[in-house]
């Protein structure tokens, strides 16, 4: 199992995942291509502190500040962490490609309730080429039943 597959399965909650497009990497040139090649870019899965430093080096932004800002807007992020649907794109996807994604997971937590009671939760934050940032989260193993679904704009977060 690759590091990315293990991350997406909810293993290694201390790790973070970073997706950077080939175009973004070419323009920034700060983060070595040590990740797993995916369509259009690379996903790097690394221990939390190292990942936050790599994110800052690759994007020039603090990872947690970026995540806090991206939480203000929801949008669909690919469950393979290699793309998304910018919520401000409307019917014109031109110029609305994901530039980078930062993601982490949390273990199931019955005391918190909601999604966290259902299982491990992946939190993902994307930055679009247009400058917009947005977030998505889903329960591992219930990716089609939780979070913002493709073509949607509102998260499915009920516990039914």
Secondary structure, DSSP 8 states (H G I E B T S, - for coil): --HHHHHHTT--TTEEEEEEEHHHHHHH--S-S-SEEETTEEEEEEEHHHHHHHHHHHHSS-HHHHHHHHTTSB--B-TTSS-B--TT-TT--TT--EEEEEEEEE---TTT-THHHHS-EEEEEEEETTS-EEEEEEETT-TTTSB--TT--S-B----
